[in-house]
């Protein structure tokens, strides 16, 4: 329609009122509408040929008229230009979200034409449905777990859950080995449980999602900032469901061995938005478990003090790990002054390295990932081992032990 807000019947009624009262203001008042709405009704009526021209053809509207008058003012000729009515009102296709809108404006800044660009995307409702489907075999919530009797409150276990990249698809013929969503859930899940059970029973365990928990953030299968194409196994909703199950499995294992569990999910460059959904899912899942604290701080940094031990972490895609000691000293000055043993953990690089030593006040390191190298990393010649580990700190003496579970499912 020329003006989709008003149909032909409404436009005809406005014309009748205008002809009866002879004034737009009085006609609008009598019709019970405001003047601006009445003007738009008359404009629609004009385009439909209801304001003094012949009725337009079905499916067309009156676009322009021109007239020629004689010397005595008599009408000699009339030109009428009609155009096809626009199509139906645009609706975003199922499974798509609006990516952007472009508009063509006239000299007065009014919209002449508009283009709406859509793409396949993940809306909050579909994420909710995916999480429901992933946990359809569960009773719907976590229930309190008995406190382990042997927990040593002086100890803290740190479990880095970094760079899992769930959903990454790897073809063994072009990379290191075959890897898909099913294999990721099985191998990572078993590795985490083994690392937890081989660690001492502590007063506190930190389940630290170190970023890039998921390989892709939407069904576009591209990184958010750089737009790099990603090889992904399955739709994003399915990947998110597997990731949620893995973190529930990890947290449940930690509950059986530790007095309390602190969960923090850091965003990475591959999952800046999905990491938020994961964190709030865990917050809701463990709402009835008093021994689990889910930290939903949106910051890119994590800080935790345990006695004389200060721990910091970030994924590493915005700040290099070597810069973290200075950031720790500045932003956590009070904690710095009350501690003797300080540690910073970074991820993102998928390999193990130490970039600062205790001689400078902070031990800084990056960690291996449990996944094999995908086609891009393999083709770029990167070398790194694969592991999941826990690190145990004593409140008075700093780090006292580690448990490293090597991932050995790959060929030599």
PyMOL commands that set and color helices and strands:
alter all, ss='L'
color gray80, all
select helices_A, chain A and resi 8-21+24-31+35-47+124-134+181-197+236-257+274-285+321-331+333-337+358-360+375-379
alter helices_A, ss='H'
color red, helices_A
select strands_A, chain A and resi 60-69+75-84+96-105+111-120+152-160+202-209+260-265+292-295+301-306+309-314+341-346+353-356+363-366+387-394+398-406
alter strands_A, ss='S'
color yellow, strands_A
deselect
rebuild
show_as cartoon
